[in-house]
Amino acid sequence: MRTPRRRPSARPRRSWRVSRVPRKWRHRLEPLETRKRRPHGIPGLWTRARRVLWSWVLWLAVAALSLYFERWWTAVGFGLVALVTYLIAPYEQPPAYGLDHETTVSSPAFLPSVVGLNGMPMIEGNRVRLLNNGDEFYPAMLSAIRGASQSVTIEAYIYWDGQVGMEFANALADRARAGVSVKILLDAVGSSTIGAGILQVLESGGCELAWFNPIRPYSLGRFNYRTHRKTFVVDGRLGFTGGAGVADHWTGNAEDPEHWRDMQIEIEGPGIVPLQTGFAQNWLQTTQELVSGPRFFPVIPPTGEVTLHTVLSSPSTGASAARITYYFAIICARRSIWIANPYFVPDHTAVEALVEAKQRGVDIRILVSGRRNDNWLARHNSVRLFGPLLRAGISVFEYDRTMLHHKTMVVDGRWATIGSTNFDNRSFAFNEESNVSFTDPALVAELERIYRDDESISTRLTLEGWQRRGLVQRTREVIASLLQDQV
């Protein structure tokens, strides 16, 4: 006897019009942090007004209203404004919760948390040197390139025409002729003044060069997305990163305004691999070529005693690893925070975290580029934001001898970081960045000494002096603040 076939049960009809989650459950199970605690970095009235002003929804509404009243060209104009404001909107936002806890830099939980937050491991067995100014780092970088036997990879925001640019081009072309694979990835905006002479030298030697995110009609949605990294890797074993690109103003020893103050870190050992990884990922994104094999990723034995942690920060991930690292170190500080950064434009969350650190007794010192700053917007936004810090008793210093361009932070005399990341929204929300961190006592102490040397020839700001700023200066700051999120 045949068993009757069961009819499949009818499936419930799904409709996008029907909400599957009852209203009361939409926020009921969110973290207690977001439901019961005050968020960090609540923006002030001016910040809220500025964000409304730069909201694409506002300008689209104005364009639609213009269409209603048959103001065709006015509608087109406001439509373009809406498009621009949409395209330049930040890719990510700072954390607002989870910034209150008892972890300290000296606690066993600090380094595992840093690793977990950024997804990059601590790597042992490295030899590391800190190099000050072009007189130290350019000879070391050129010597490494001239000694390359397998590969040279470069990722840089700035490679400009000039004597230094030509010297690097000749060295790279020579190695390419000798069979070394030379791959250069330059930002299409930052390195647009490289000059035909340098490009001809690179081409004659057989070097490969690609442009990161060139501005094209089909890529307008990403035009604000730049690589700001300064990564030089030789044979996959030895490399450099820091604040310096390739240009004549980085030569010398910061002796006058024509020669910038900057630093690079030289790494030999397995700790160089993450920097090569960052290059390989962006090279693949730009050229669709996979960089692999022993030329670029050899087996590297330990060469020293230093343990390194590298942060690769990218807006494509939706959360800035650099911002997270900076903020986490600040909230874990218990003794000291020493920051040197040319473009110091903290958001409300960072200002609040620094003030709270000062209130718990942390010695906070911030060293910025003063009147020699090459970025008008960053300079005036920075000065405008000094007020809350000075009122809290935080020490702020301006370096005026020349343009100060290195980016370092030392926390509690135990942990330090150096790299390409500025303390501003552009580095956090729009740029590809890389930083290297370490806890080696000798290196941390050396970075502290370098900071003190720079601070000793800088001018300390006072709250009284800041409050006496004239009307012209304050007007400049208000104008600059309109573009604070783009700095």
C-alpha positions as CSV (number, residue, x, y, z in Angstrom):
1,M,0.0,0.0,0.0
2,R,1.5,3.4,-1.0
3,T,2.0,6.0,1.7
4,P,0.3,9.2,0.7
5,R,2.7,12.0,-0.1
6,R,2.7,14.8,2.4
7,R,2.0,18.2,1.0
8,P,4.7,20.7,1.9
9,S,3.5,23.2,4.5
10,A,2.7,26.5,3.0
11,R,5.5,29.0,3.7
12,P,4.5,32.3,5.3
13,R,4.5,35.2,2.9
14,R,7.2,37.7,3.5
15,S,6.7,41.3,2.8
16,W,9.2,44.1,3.2
17,R,6.3,46.3,4.3
18,V,5.8,44.3,7.5
19,S,8.3,44.9,10.4
20,R,9.5,41.6,11.8
21,V,10.8,43.2,15.0
22,P,8.2,44.6,17.4
23,R,8.9,48.3,18.2
24,K,9.6,47.7,21.9
25,W,12.5,45.4,21.0
26,R,14.3,47.7,18.6
27,H,16.5,49.2,21.3
28,R,15.7,47.1,24.4
29,L,18.6,44.8,24.1
30,E,21.3,47.3,23.2
31,P,24.4,47.5,25.4
32,L,23.7,49.1,28.8
33,E,26.5,51.6,27.9
34,T,24.3,53.1,25.1
35,R,21.1,53.0,27.1
36,K,22.0,54.2,30.5
37,R,25.3,56.1,30.3
38,R,26.2,59.5,28.9
39,P,28.2,59.2,25.7
40,H,31.6,60.8,25.4
41,G,32.2,63.7,23.1
42,I,28.8,65.3,23.1
43,P,29.2,68.0,20.4
44,G,28.6,71.7,21.3
45,L,26.1,74.0,19.6
46,W,28.6,75.3,17.0
47,T,29.6,71.8,16.0
48,R,26.0,70.8,15.6
49,A,25.3,73.8,13.5
50,R,28.3,73.1,11.4
51,R,27.2,69.5,10.8
52,V,23.8,70.7,9.7
53,L,25.4,73.2,7.4
54,W,27.4,70.4,5.8
55,S,24.5,67.9,5.6
56,W,23.7,66.9,2.0
57,V,20.1,66.4,3.1
58,L,19.7,70.1,3.8
59,W,21.1,71.2,0.4
60,L,19.1,68.6,-1.4
61,A,15.9,69.9,0.2
62,V,16.9,73.5,-0.8
63,A,17.4,72.2,-4.4
64,A,14.0,70.5,-4.3
65,L,12.4,73.7,-3.1
66,S,14.1,75.6,-5.9
67,L,12.6,73.2,-8.4
68,Y,9.2,73.7,-6.9
69,F,9.5,77.4,-7.5
70,E,10.9,76.8,-11.0
71,R,14.3,78.3,-10.1
72,W,16.1,75.9,-12.4
73,W,19.7,77.1,-12.2
74,T,19.4,77.7,-8.5
75,A,18.2,74.1,-8.2
76,V,21.2,72.9,-10.2
77,G,23.6,74.9,-8.0
78,F,22.2,73.6,-4.7
79,G,22.1,70.1,-6.2
80,L,25.8,70.3,-6.8
81,V,26.4,71.5,-3.3
82,A,24.4,68.5,-2.0
83,L,26.5,66.2,-4.1
84,V,29.8,67.7,-2.8
85,T,28.7,67.6,0.8
86,Y,27.7,64.0,0.3
87,L,31.0,63.0,-1.2
88,I,33.2,64.6,1.5
89,A,31.2,63.3,4.5
90,P,33.5,61.4,6.9
91,Y,33.8,57.6,6.6
92,E,33.7,56.8,10.3
93,Q,32.9,58.3,13.7
94,P,34.8,58.3,17.0
95,P,33.7,55.9,19.7
96,A,31.2,57.3,22.2
97,Y,31.0,54.5,24.7
98,G,33.4,52.0,26.3
99,L,35.8,54.7,27.3
100,D,35.5,54.2,31.0
101,H,37.4,51.3,32.5
102,E,40.2,50.4,34.9
103,T,42.8,49.1,32.4
104,T,46.2,50.9,32.6
105,V,49.1,50.9,30.3
106,S,51.1,49.0,32.9
107,S,48.5,46.3,33.3
108,P,48.7,42.9,31.6
109,A,45.5,43.6,29.8
110,F,46.7,46.6,27.9
111,L,48.7,45.0,25.1
112,P,46.2,42.2,24.4
113,S,43.5,44.8,24.2
114,V,45.5,46.9,21.7
115,V,46.1,43.8,19.6
116,G,42.5,42.7,19.8
117,L,41.1,46.2,18.9
118,N,43.3,46.5,15.8
119,G,43.7,42.9,14.6
120,M,47.5,43.0,14.2
121,P,49.8,40.8,16.4
122,M,52.8,41.8,18.5
123,I,55.9,40.6,16.6
124,E,59.2,39.8,18.5
125,G,62.8,39.8,17.3
126,N,63.4,43.2,15.7
127,R,66.2,45.7,15.5
128,V,64.9,49.3,15.6
129,R,66.5,52.7,15.2
130,L,64.9,56.2,15.6
131,L,66.2,58.6,13.0
132,N,66.0,62.3,13.4
133,N,65.6,64.6,10.4
134,G,66.8,64.2,6.8
135,D,70.5,64.1,7.6
136,E,69.9,60.9,9.4
137,F,67.0,59.1,7.7
138,Y,67.7,59.9,4.0
139,P,71.2,58.4,3.9
140,A,69.9,55.3,5.7
141,M,67.0,54.9,3.3
142,L,69.2,55.4,0.2
143,S,71.8,53.0,1.5
144,A,69.1,50.3,2.1
145,I,67.7,50.8,-1.4
146,R,71.2,50.6,-3.0
147,G,71.8,47.4,-1.1
148,A,68.5,45.7,-2.3
149,S,68.9,42.3,-3.9
150,Q,65.2,41.2,-4.3
151,S,62.6,44.0,-4.0
152,V,61.9,47.5,-3.1
153,T,58.3,48.6,-2.3
154,I,57.3,52.2,-1.6
155,E,54.0,53.7,-0.5
156,A,54.0,57.4,-0.1
157,Y,51.7,60.4,0.0
158,I,54.5,62.8,-1.0
159,Y,57.1,62.3,-3.7
160,W,58.0,65.7,-5.1
161,D,60.2,67.0,-7.8
162,G,63.7,68.1,-6.6
163,Q,67.2,67.0,-5.8
164,V,66.1,64.4,-3.2
165,G,63.4,63.0,-5.5
166,M,65.9,62.6,-8.3
167,E,68.5,60.9,-6.0
168,F,65.9,58.4,-4.9
169,A,64.8,57.9,-8.6
170,N,68.3,57.1,-9.7
171,A,68.9,54.7,-6.9
172,L,65.6,52.9,-7.6
173,A,66.3,52.8,-11.3
174,D,69.7,51.3,-10.8
175,R,68.4,48.5,-8.7
176,A,65.6,47.8,-11.2
177,R,68.2,47.5,-13.9
178,A,70.0,45.0,-11.7
179,G,66.9,42.8,-11.6
180,V,65.4,44.0,-8.4
181,S,61.6,44.3,-8.4
182,V,60.8,48.0,-7.7
183,K,57.2,48.8,-7.1
184,I,56.1,52.4,-6.1
185,L,52.6,53.4,-5.1
186,L,52.1,57.1,-4.8
187,D,49.0,59.1,-3.9
188,A,47.6,60.7,-7.0
189,V,47.0,64.0,-5.2
190,G,49.9,64.2,-2.8
191,S,52.5,63.3,-5.4
192,S,51.1,65.1,-8.4
193,T,54.1,67.4,-8.6
194,I,56.6,64.6,-9.0
195,G,57.7,66.0,-12.3
196,A,58.3,64.4,-15.7
197,G,62.1,64.1,-15.2
198,I,61.8,61.7,-12.2
199,L,59.1,59.7,-14.0
200,Q,61.4,59.3,-17.0
201,V,64.3,58.1,-14.9
202,L,62.0,55.5,-13.2
203,E,60.7,54.4,-16.5
204,S,64.1,54.0,-18.0
205,G,65.2,51.8,-15.2
206,G,62.2,49.5,-15.4
207,C,60.5,50.6,-12.2
208,E,56.8,50.0,-11.8
209,L,54.7,52.9,-10.5
210,A,51.0,53.1,-9.8
211,W,48.8,56.0,-8.6
212,F,46.5,55.5,-5.6
213,N,43.0,56.7,-6.2
214,P,43.3,59.1,-9.1
215,I,40.4,61.5,-9.4
216,R,38.2,60.3,-12.3
217,P,34.5,60.9,-13.0
218,Y,33.7,57.2,-12.2
219,S,35.5,57.5,-8.8
220,L,34.2,60.8,-7.5
221,G,32.6,59.0,-4.5
222,R,36.2,58.1,-3.3
223,F,38.1,61.3,-4.2
224,N,38.6,62.2,-0.5
225,Y,40.1,58.8,0.2
226,R,43.9,59.1,0.2
227,T,47.0,57.1,1.2
228,H,49.0,59.1,3.7
229,R,51.4,56.3,4.5
230,K,55.2,56.6,4.3
231,T,56.4,53.1,3.9
232,F,59.7,52.0,2.4
233,V,60.5,48.2,2.5
234,V,63.6,46.6,1.1
235,D,63.8,42.8,0.4
236,G,60.9,42.3,2.7
237,R,63.3,42.5,5.7
238,L,64.3,46.1,6.3
239,G,62.0,49.1,6.2
240,F,61.2,52.6,7.3
241,T,58.1,54.5,8.2
242,G,57.3,57.8,10.0
243,G,56.4,61.3,8.9
244,A,58.6,61.9,6.0
245,G,58.0,61.6,2.3
246,V,60.5,62.3,-0.5
247,A,61.0,66.1,-0.9
248,D,63.8,68.6,-0.5
249,H,62.3,70.3,2.6
250,W,63.0,67.2,4.6
251,T,66.8,67.5,4.1
252,G,69.1,69.0,6.7
253,N,68.7,68.9,10.5
254,A,65.8,71.3,11.1
255,E,68.2,74.2,11.3
256,D,65.9,76.7,9.7
257,P,62.4,77.2,8.2
258,E,63.5,75.6,4.9
259,H,64.4,72.3,6.6
260,W,61.6,70.5,8.4
261,R,61.7,68.7,11.7
262,D,60.7,65.0,11.3
263,M,61.5,61.5,12.3
264,Q,61.5,58.0,10.8
265,I,61.8,54.6,12.4
266,E,64.0,51.9,10.8
267,I,62.9,48.3,11.3
268,E,64.9,45.2,10.5
269,G,63.3,41.9,11.3
270,P,59.9,40.1,11.1
271,G,58.1,43.3,12.4
272,I,58.4,44.8,9.0
273,V,55.9,42.3,7.5
274,P,52.7,44.3,8.5
275,L,54.0,47.4,6.7
276,Q,54.6,45.2,3.6
277,T,51.1,43.8,4.0
278,G,49.7,47.3,4.0
279,F,51.6,48.1,0.7
280,A,50.5,44.8,-0.9
281,Q,46.8,45.4,0.0
282,N,46.8,48.9,-1.6
283,W,48.9,47.7,-4.5
284,L,46.3,45.0,-5.2
285,Q,43.5,47.5,-4.9
286,T,45.1,49.9,-7.3
287,T,46.6,47.5,-9.9
288,Q,44.8,44.2,-9.3
289,E,48.2,42.6,-9.1
290,L,48.9,40.2,-6.2
291,V,52.2,40.8,-4.5
292,S,53.5,37.5,-3.0
293,G,56.5,35.2,-2.8
294,P,59.9,35.2,-1.1
295,R,61.0,38.4,-2.9
296,F,58.4,40.3,-0.9
297,F,57.6,38.0,2.0
298,P,60.7,36.0,2.9
299,V,61.2,33.9,6.0
300,I,62.8,36.4,8.5
301,P,64.7,35.1,11.5
302,P,64.9,37.3,14.6
303,T,67.4,40.1,14.3
304,G,67.0,41.9,17.6
305,E,65.2,42.1,20.9
306,V,62.4,44.6,20.2
307,T,58.7,43.6,20.1
308,L,56.6,45.7,17.7
309,H,52.9,46.3,17.1
310,T,51.9,47.9,13.8
311,V,48.6,49.6,13.2
312,L,47.3,49.7,9.6
313,S,44.5,52.2,9.6
314,S,42.1,52.5,6.6
315,P,38.7,54.2,6.1
316,S,37.6,51.2,4.1
317,T,37.2,49.2,7.3
318,G,34.6,51.7,8.7
319,A,36.6,52.2,12.0
320,S,39.9,54.0,12.3
321,A,42.5,51.7,13.9
322,A,44.7,54.7,14.4
323,R,42.0,56.7,16.3
324,I,41.2,53.6,18.4
325,T,44.8,53.2,19.4
326,Y,45.3,56.8,20.2
327,Y,42.2,57.1,22.3
328,F,42.6,53.8,24.1
329,A,46.2,54.7,25.1
330,I,44.9,58.1,26.5
331,I,42.1,56.6,28.6
332,C,44.6,54.0,30.0
333,A,47.2,56.6,31.0
334,R,47.8,57.1,34.7
335,R,51.1,59.0,34.8
336,S,51.9,60.9,31.6
337,I,50.9,61.5,28.0
338,W,53.4,63.3,25.7
339,I,52.1,64.0,22.2
340,A,54.1,65.6,19.3
341,N,51.9,66.2,16.3
342,P,51.9,68.9,13.6
343,Y,48.2,68.9,12.9
344,F,46.5,68.5,16.3
345,V,42.8,69.0,15.8
346,P,41.1,66.8,18.4
347,D,37.3,66.1,18.3
348,H,35.0,66.4,21.3
349,T,35.7,62.8,22.4
350,A,39.5,63.3,22.4
351,V,39.2,66.7,24.2
352,E,37.0,65.1,26.9
353,A,39.4,62.1,27.2
354,L,42.4,64.3,27.6
355,V,40.7,66.6,30.2
356,E,39.5,63.5,32.2
357,A,43.1,62.2,32.1
358,K,44.4,65.5,33.5
359,Q,41.8,65.4,36.2
360,R,43.0,62.0,37.4
361,G,46.6,63.4,37.7
362,V,48.1,62.6,34.3
363,D,50.9,64.9,33.1
364,I,49.8,65.8,29.6
365,R,52.1,67.7,27.2
366,I,51.2,68.5,23.7
367,L,53.7,69.8,21.2
368,V,52.5,71.2,17.9
369,S,53.9,73.1,14.9
370,G,53.5,76.8,15.6
371,R,53.6,79.7,13.2
372,R,55.7,77.7,10.7
373,N,52.7,75.3,10.2
374,D,52.2,74.7,6.4
375,N,48.4,73.9,6.8
376,W,46.3,77.1,7.4
377,L,43.2,75.2,8.2
378,A,44.9,72.8,10.7
379,R,46.8,75.6,12.4
380,H,43.7,77.8,13.1
381,N,41.5,74.9,14.1
382,S,44.2,73.7,16.4
383,V,44.6,77.1,18.1
384,R,40.8,77.4,18.5
385,L,40.7,74.1,20.3
386,F,43.5,74.9,22.8
387,G,41.0,76.6,25.2
388,P,39.5,73.6,27.0
389,L,42.9,72.0,27.3
390,L,44.6,75.0,28.7
391,R,41.7,75.6,31.2
392,A,42.2,72.0,32.4
393,G,45.9,72.7,33.1
394,I,47.2,70.7,30.1
395,S,50.6,72.0,28.8
396,V,50.6,73.0,25.2
397,F,53.8,74.0,23.4
398,E,54.4,75.5,19.9
399,Y,57.5,74.6,17.9
400,D,58.5,77.7,15.9
401,R,62.0,77.0,14.6
402,T,60.6,75.3,11.5
403,M,57.7,73.0,10.5
404,L,57.4,70.2,13.1
405,H,56.1,67.2,11.2
406,H,56.7,64.0,13.2
407,K,53.8,62.2,14.9
408,T,54.7,60.5,18.2
409,M,53.0,59.7,21.5
410,V,54.5,58.4,24.7
411,V,52.3,57.2,27.5
412,D,53.3,56.5,31.1
413,G,56.9,56.1,30.0
414,R,56.1,52.5,29.1
415,W,54.4,52.6,25.6
416,A,55.1,54.7,22.5
417,T,54.0,55.0,18.9
418,I,55.4,56.7,15.9
419,G,54.1,56.8,12.3
420,S,52.2,58.8,9.7
421,T,49.0,59.5,11.6
422,N,48.1,63.0,12.4
423,F,45.8,63.8,15.4
424,D,43.0,65.0,13.2
425,N,39.9,63.8,11.5
426,R,41.5,63.6,8.0
427,S,44.0,60.9,9.2
428,F,41.4,59.1,11.2
429,A,38.4,59.2,8.8
430,F,39.8,59.6,5.3
431,N,43.4,58.4,5.0
432,E,45.3,55.2,4.8
433,E,47.8,55.4,7.7
434,S,50.4,53.3,9.5
435,N,51.9,53.5,13.0
436,V,54.4,51.4,14.8
437,S,54.2,50.9,18.6
438,F,56.6,49.4,21.1
439,T,57.2,49.0,24.9
440,D,61.0,48.6,24.7
441,P,62.3,50.6,27.7
442,A,65.4,52.0,25.8
443,L,63.4,53.1,22.8
444,V,60.6,54.6,24.9
445,A,63.2,56.5,26.9
446,E,64.9,57.7,23.7
447,L,61.6,59.0,22.3
448,E,60.9,60.8,25.6
449,R,64.4,62.4,25.4
450,I,63.7,63.5,21.9
451,Y,60.4,65.0,23.0
452,R,62.0,66.9,25.8
453,D,64.7,68.3,23.5
454,D,62.0,69.6,21.1
455,E,60.0,71.0,23.9
456,S,63.0,72.8,25.4
457,I,63.2,75.1,22.3
458,S,59.4,75.6,22.0
459,T,57.1,78.2,23.4
460,R,54.7,77.3,26.1
461,L,51.2,78.7,25.7
462,T,49.2,80.2,28.6
463,L,45.5,80.5,29.1
464,E,45.8,84.3,29.5
465,G,47.7,84.6,26.2
466,W,45.2,82.4,24.4
467,Q,42.3,84.5,25.7
468,R,43.9,87.7,24.4
469,R,43.7,86.6,20.8
470,G,42.5,89.4,18.6
471,L,39.4,89.7,16.6
472,V,41.2,88.9,13.3
473,Q,42.6,85.7,14.7
474,R,39.3,84.6,16.1
475,T,37.6,85.3,12.8
476,R,40.2,83.2,11.0
477,E,39.5,80.4,13.5
478,V,35.7,80.5,12.9
479,I,36.2,80.4,9.2
480,A,38.7,77.5,9.5
481,S,36.2,75.7,11.8
482,L,33.7,75.3,9.0
483,L,36.1,72.7,7.5
484,Q,37.3,71.1,10.7
485,D,36.0,67.7,9.8
486,Q,38.0,67.8,6.5
487,V,41.3,68.7,8.2
